[in-house]
Amino acid sequence: MKLVAEESIVSPVVNQTKSNRSLMSRYDAQLISKIDAEIILVRNYGLAAVHALSGNNELEFAQRLKHFKLALKSHLKKVSAKLYMFLREELKNDSRGEEFSTFQKQITTELSEVAKVLVSVKSFDWSEKEAMKTQLSDALTTVIKIHQREKLFLHPIYADVAEKRGQITQHDSALLAKSA
């Protein structure tokens, strides 16, 4: 997943050296639960930033927005480096590889739109905070919807691939499927 945006917002581009690829392609039994927990933090920080636009304290908004951006960046890096890279490697010769590639391109396009909103926040006029509130809220909604689609599409594939590699027990696979 490659995003081109302001470096401090989202750009989970990982250098794919041989050692990085082997580290990234390891199955992590707790990854899905970590991603689910992180998206709750991202949502809460995003909601706090949106809510801060209802007030008149620009400093409070800036602080809440900073927390939202950091949480989102951390989340996207984890999803990119751990989930997408693992699946990209594992699905190279799999019938689901093309569908995964298409899915990844759609997500990247949507995240680029989110990044544009987050970049535009730097230069918006406080008198237009209602419009920014709508844009930021829409961007947050997009991030949440992306997570929901990843949960439905990618998480079961992640468990299935890991189970086939013998890196996950059937019990773990059932728990992952249950959480989807």
C-alpha positions as CSV (number, residue, x, y, z in Angstrom):
1,M,0.0,0.0,0.0
2,K,1.7,3.1,-1.2
3,L,0.5,6.5,-0.2
4,V,1.8,9.8,-1.5
5,A,1.1,12.6,0.9
6,E,2.7,14.8,3.5
7,E,5.4,12.7,5.2
8,S,4.0,13.5,8.7
9,I,0.5,12.2,7.8
10,V,0.5,9.0,5.9
11,S,3.2,7.4,3.9
12,P,3.7,3.7,4.9
13,V,6.2,3.0,2.2
14,V,8.5,0.2,3.4
15,N,11.9,-0.5,1.8
16,Q,11.6,-4.1,0.5
17,T,15.0,-5.5,1.1
18,K,15.3,-9.3,1.4
19,S,15.5,-9.1,5.2
20,N,12.5,-6.8,5.4
21,R,10.4,-9.1,3.1
22,S,11.2,-12.1,5.3
23,L,10.3,-10.1,8.5
24,M,7.1,-8.7,6.9
25,S,6.0,-12.0,5.6
26,R,5.8,-13.6,9.0
27,Y,2.4,-14.5,10.3
28,D,1.4,-12.7,13.5
29,A,-1.4,-14.4,15.5
30,Q,-2.3,-11.1,17.3
31,L,-2.2,-8.9,14.2
32,I,-5.9,-8.8,13.5
33,S,-6.8,-8.0,17.2
34,K,-4.1,-5.3,17.2
35,I,-5.5,-3.7,14.0
36,D,-9.0,-3.9,15.5
37,A,-7.8,-2.2,18.7
38,E,-5.9,0.5,16.8
39,I,-8.9,1.4,14.6
40,I,-10.8,2.2,17.7
41,L,-8.1,4.6,18.8
42,V,-8.0,6.1,15.3
43,R,-11.8,6.6,15.4
44,N,-11.7,8.1,18.8
45,Y,-8.9,10.5,18.0
46,G,-10.7,11.4,14.7
47,L,-14.0,12.1,16.5
48,A,-12.2,14.2,19.1
49,A,-10.6,16.3,16.3
50,V,-14.0,16.7,14.5
51,H,-15.7,17.6,17.9
52,A,-13.0,20.2,18.5
53,L,-14.1,22.0,15.4
54,S,-17.4,22.7,17.1
55,G,-15.6,24.9,19.6
56,N,-13.5,28.0,19.3
57,N,-10.2,26.7,20.5
58,E,-7.9,26.4,17.5
59,L,-5.1,25.1,19.8
60,E,-7.3,22.3,21.1
61,F,-8.2,21.4,17.6
62,A,-4.6,21.4,16.5
63,Q,-3.6,19.1,19.3
64,R,-6.5,16.7,18.7
65,L,-5.7,16.6,15.0
66,K,-2.1,15.8,15.7
67,H,-3.1,12.8,17.8
68,F,-5.5,11.7,15.1
69,K,-2.8,11.9,12.4
70,L,-0.2,10.1,14.5
71,A,-2.7,7.3,15.3
72,L,-3.7,7.0,11.7
73,K,-0.2,6.9,10.5
74,S,0.8,4.2,13.0
75,H,-2.3,2.2,12.0
76,L,-1.6,2.5,8.3
77,K,2.0,1.5,8.7
78,K,1.1,-1.6,10.6
79,V,-1.6,-2.6,8.2
80,S,0.7,-1.9,5.2
81,A,3.8,-3.5,6.6
82,K,2.2,-6.5,8.3
83,L,-1.0,-7.4,6.5
84,Y,-0.7,-6.1,2.9
85,M,2.9,-7.1,2.5
86,F,2.3,-10.6,3.9
87,L,-0.7,-11.1,1.6
88,R,1.1,-9.7,-1.4
89,E,3.9,-12.2,-1.0
90,E,1.6,-15.1,-0.2
91,L,-0.9,-14.5,-3.0
92,K,1.6,-14.1,-5.8
93,N,0.8,-17.5,-7.2
94,D,-2.7,-17.8,-5.7
95,S,-6.0,-17.4,-7.6
96,R,-6.9,-14.6,-5.2
97,G,-3.9,-12.6,-6.0
98,E,-5.5,-10.5,-8.7
99,E,-8.5,-9.8,-6.6
100,F,-6.2,-8.7,-3.8
101,S,-4.3,-6.4,-6.1
102,T,-7.5,-4.8,-7.3
103,F,-8.7,-4.4,-3.7
104,Q,-5.3,-2.9,-2.7
105,K,-5.5,-0.3,-5.5
106,Q,-9.0,0.7,-4.5
107,I,-7.9,1.2,-0.9
108,T,-4.9,3.2,-1.9
109,T,-7.0,5.5,-4.0
110,E,-9.4,6.1,-1.1
111,L,-6.6,6.7,1.4
112,S,-5.1,9.2,-1.0
113,E,-8.3,11.2,-0.8
114,V,-8.1,11.0,3.0
115,A,-4.5,12.2,2.9
116,K,-5.6,15.2,0.7
117,V,-8.1,16.2,3.4
118,L,-5.4,15.9,6.1
119,V,-3.0,18.0,4.1
120,S,-5.7,20.7,3.5
121,V,-6.2,21.0,7.2
122,K,-2.9,22.8,7.5
123,S,-4.1,25.7,5.4
124,F,-7.8,26.0,6.1
125,D,-9.3,29.2,7.5
126,W,-10.8,28.9,10.9
127,S,-13.9,30.8,9.7
128,E,-14.6,27.8,7.4
129,K,-14.4,25.3,10.2
130,E,-17.9,23.9,9.4
131,A,-16.8,22.8,6.0
132,M,-13.6,21.4,7.4
133,K,-15.6,19.5,10.0
134,T,-17.6,17.9,7.2
135,Q,-14.5,17.0,5.2
136,L,-12.7,15.6,8.3
137,S,-15.8,13.6,9.3
138,D,-16.1,12.2,5.8
139,A,-12.4,11.3,5.8
140,L,-12.8,9.5,9.1
141,T,-15.9,7.7,7.8
142,T,-13.8,6.5,4.8
143,V,-11.1,5.2,7.1
144,I,-13.6,3.2,9.2
145,K,-15.3,1.8,6.0
146,I,-11.9,0.8,4.7
147,H,-11.3,-1.1,7.9
148,Q,-14.7,-2.8,7.7
149,R,-14.0,-3.9,4.1
150,E,-10.5,-5.1,5.0
151,K,-12.0,-7.1,7.9
152,L,-14.5,-8.8,5.6
153,F,-12.1,-9.4,2.7
154,L,-8.5,-9.5,4.0
155,H,-8.7,-10.9,7.5
156,P,-10.2,-14.3,6.4
157,I,-7.6,-14.6,3.6
158,Y,-4.8,-13.8,6.2
159,A,-6.1,-16.6,8.4
160,D,-6.5,-19.0,5.5
161,V,-3.0,-18.4,4.1
162,A,-1.4,-18.7,7.6
163,E,-3.4,-21.9,8.3
164,K,-2.2,-23.4,5.0
165,R,1.4,-22.5,5.9
166,G,0.9,-24.3,9.2
167,Q,1.5,-21.0,11.1
168,I,-2.0,-20.9,12.6
169,T,-4.1,-23.5,14.3
170,Q,-7.6,-24.3,13.3
171,H,-8.8,-22.8,16.6
172,D,-7.0,-19.5,15.9
173,S,-8.5,-19.5,12.4
174,A,-12.0,-20.0,13.8
175,L,-11.4,-17.1,16.2
176,L,-10.3,-14.9,13.4
177,A,-13.3,-15.8,11.3
178,K,-15.5,-15.2,14.2
179,S,-14.1,-11.7,14.6
180,A,-14.7,-10.8,11.0
